[in-house]
């Protein structure tokens, strides 16, 4: 004897899976992996430590100060004895110093084959003298 196929309402009720307890209209179906991991019991295991290499040490181009440009008696720029062949580029920042004392900050504005011009940023803590040197910071990606 042949059996009759179930009526459409019975077929629909059998085809749908049961929702997890507490779910309303499949609201929990979209839970993220993070939520599931937070609910999972924590397992004890070895602690993993990752050692990163130290950051690179700054590299400096040291050069003599050849000349000082003034405006109304105040120093505004210096010419330094490091140019394009030394690796100096426009926009590089640096310092003026005597001995261990930094006396001011500079920014390179023009680069030539035999030297560079750098604008003095802010006030100097001492006058530029015969022993004043410059150092220009070389960014790590240009070394």
C-alpha positions as CSV (number, residue, x, y, z in Angstrom):
1,X,0.0,0.0,0.0
2,X,1.4,3.4,-1.0
3,X,1.8,6.2,1.6
4,X,0.7,9.6,0.9
5,X,3.2,12.5,1.0
6,X,2.8,14.7,4.0
7,X,0.7,17.9,3.7
8,X,2.6,21.1,3.1
9,X,2.4,22.4,6.8
10,X,3.9,19.1,8.1
11,X,6.7,19.3,5.5
12,X,7.7,22.8,6.6
13,X,7.8,21.9,10.2
14,X,10.1,19.0,9.6
15,X,12.5,20.9,7.3
16,X,13.4,23.7,9.8
17,X,16.1,22.9,12.4
18,X,15.4,23.6,16.0
19,X,16.7,26.8,17.4
20,X,19.1,26.7,20.3
21,X,17.5,27.2,23.7
22,X,16.9,30.9,24.4
23,X,17.1,31.9,20.7
24,X,14.3,33.9,19.3
25,X,13.9,33.9,15.5
26,X,17.6,32.9,15.0
27,X,19.0,35.9,16.9
28,X,21.9,33.9,18.3
29,X,22.9,32.5,14.9
30,X,25.0,35.7,14.1
31,X,27.2,35.5,17.2
32,X,30.8,36.3,16.4
33,X,33.8,34.1,16.9
34,X,35.0,36.5,19.7
35,X,31.9,36.0,21.6
36,X,32.2,32.2,21.3
37,X,35.9,32.3,22.4
38,X,35.0,34.5,25.5
39,X,32.5,31.8,26.6
40,X,34.9,28.9,26.0
41,X,36.7,27.7,29.1
42,X,40.3,29.0,29.4
43,X,43.0,26.5,29.1
44,X,46.3,26.8,30.9
45,X,49.3,26.5,28.7
46,X,52.8,27.9,28.3
47,X,53.1,31.7,28.1
48,X,54.4,32.8,24.8
49,X,56.7,35.9,24.7
50,X,57.8,37.5,21.5
51,X,61.0,39.5,21.6
52,X,61.1,42.4,19.2
53,X,64.4,43.8,18.0
54,X,65.4,47.2,19.6
55,X,64.6,50.2,17.5
56,X,67.5,51.4,15.3
57,X,69.8,54.0,16.9
58,X,69.6,57.4,15.2
59,X,72.2,58.1,12.7
60,X,73.7,61.6,12.4
61,X,75.6,63.5,9.7
62,X,78.0,65.8,11.5
63,X,79.3,68.9,9.6
64,X,81.1,72.2,10.3
65,X,79.1,75.4,10.2
66,X,80.6,77.5,7.4
67,X,78.6,80.7,7.6
68,X,75.7,82.3,9.5
69,X,73.0,84.3,7.8
70,X,71.5,87.1,9.9
71,X,68.4,89.2,9.6
72,X,68.5,92.5,11.7
73,X,71.4,91.1,13.6
74,X,69.7,87.8,14.6
75,X,70.9,84.5,13.1
76,X,68.2,82.9,10.9
77,X,70.1,80.3,8.9
78,X,73.5,78.5,8.6
79,X,75.5,77.0,5.8
80,X,76.9,73.6,6.7
81,X,79.6,71.6,5.1
82,X,77.4,68.5,4.3
83,X,75.6,68.3,1.0
84,X,73.9,65.9,-1.4
85,X,76.9,63.4,-1.5
86,X,76.8,63.2,2.3
87,X,73.1,62.1,2.2
88,X,71.6,65.4,3.4
89,X,68.1,66.0,2.0
90,X,65.7,68.9,2.2
91,X,63.4,68.8,5.3
92,X,65.8,66.8,7.5
93,X,66.0,68.1,11.0
94,X,69.1,68.6,13.1
95,X,70.9,70.6,15.8
96,X,73.7,73.1,16.3
97,X,76.0,72.2,19.1
98,X,79.2,73.1,20.8
99,X,80.9,70.3,22.8
100,X,78.1,68.4,24.5
101,X,75.7,71.4,24.6
102,X,72.9,71.7,22.0
103,X,72.5,75.4,21.3
104,X,69.7,75.3,18.7
105,X,67.6,73.3,16.2
106,X,67.8,73.5,12.4
107,X,65.8,72.3,9.4
108,X,67.6,71.8,6.0
109,X,66.0,74.0,3.4
110,X,68.4,73.8,0.4
111,X,70.9,71.1,-0.5
112,X,73.9,71.6,-2.8
113,X,76.8,69.4,-4.0
114,X,79.2,70.9,-1.5
115,X,77.0,71.9,1.4
116,X,73.5,72.8,2.6
117,X,71.5,75.7,4.0
118,X,69.5,75.1,7.2
119,X,67.0,77.4,8.8
120,X,67.4,78.0,12.5
121,X,64.2,77.0,14.4
122,X,63.5,79.2,17.4
123,X,66.1,81.0,19.5
124,X,69.6,79.9,20.1
125,X,70.8,79.3,23.6
126,X,74.3,80.6,22.7
127,X,75.9,82.4,19.8
128,X,77.2,80.4,16.8
129,X,81.0,80.4,17.1
130,X,84.1,78.9,15.5
131,X,83.5,75.6,17.4
132,X,79.9,75.2,16.5
133,X,79.0,72.1,14.6
134,X,75.8,70.8,13.1
135,X,74.3,67.4,13.1
136,X,71.5,66.3,10.8
137,X,69.3,63.4,11.7
138,X,69.1,60.6,9.1
139,X,65.7,58.9,9.2
140,X,66.0,55.1,9.7
141,X,64.5,54.3,6.3
142,X,67.2,56.3,4.5
143,X,70.2,54.7,6.2
